[in-house]
């Protein structure tokens, strides 16, 4: 399986489809679209006092529906697969996910990838959704989706979370093939579910090539155990990076929004790199992020405590060549579809403007290291 980068299409306002022609050129494996209600950046530091990005957008949470945006991208492209990364099974009932995925597959003429996960606190709890037992709910939702896709006529199902009674989804799959399912997973149970059901995998956190390889091994072992081809599951990853020379990185790491990246990693994971977490030893990473309730005082205290070296210890960083070499370590561990995400773009408008060029150069350098060309323009 060759290495091929993925593209990323923001689903926040202002919506920008200007790069779709480039994304559809053959260079990219797929286009990934997030599906959020809110972003990871705390409200308290999304102000002109802390970032000039707030002068362009009044809020980091101006999200549009990821699947609706995927539909728009599907009809404006011809070649590249369109993937949600990821929708969750808390806010969307599996029967609706099953129907929406088939719809998007028709709109894209067989190019839709249903990227799916168990959900996050910030997108569920503030809206009154039940976020208890998300992993059990997730696996049952997958069973319901498959049941509705593969059954002829009405079906019944009695589970812990979902119930079907004479339910039907008679829409046949596009050209006889159901959409691929890619799963966002990192915990042991989710990794095994990925091995049982998925066609592709994104880790929600794999902070070293060794960790990536270990998680991928769990997936492949489980796939083999249930009689699936373990090598048919596509290993992917959103590779958060900081791309720039030493002077740029020094400035980038001063930005509050860049410092706030530390919220996305758990205290135990950061401890494994030799650093205490500024949010305390019980911080769980993604699952504890709720931007609306993280107070200004707590975030400012965190920013004061963030050691820039702790971020550099975890995130690939440096020039495009240096970052490419670090990502190559993940390729050697099994990664095949990386999305290189330059987090330095959160440091300000000039860094955001320079970020796409840096990412493209890094993609080209990575492909050279893998013995491949840079693809089409």
PyMOL commands that set and color helices and strands:
alter all, ss='L'
color gray80, all
select helices_A, chain A and resi 20-23+43-45+52-55+66-75+94-107+121-127+134-150+174-176+188-197+209-225+230-232+246-252+256-264+267-271+285-288+296-305+308-314+320-332+343-347+349-369
alter helices_A, ss='H'
color red, helices_A
select strands_A, chain A and resi 7-9+30-33+81-84+87-88+112-117+155-158+163-167+180-184+200-202+234-243+316-318+337-342
alter strands_A, ss='S'
color yellow, strands_A
deselect
rebuild
show_as cartoon
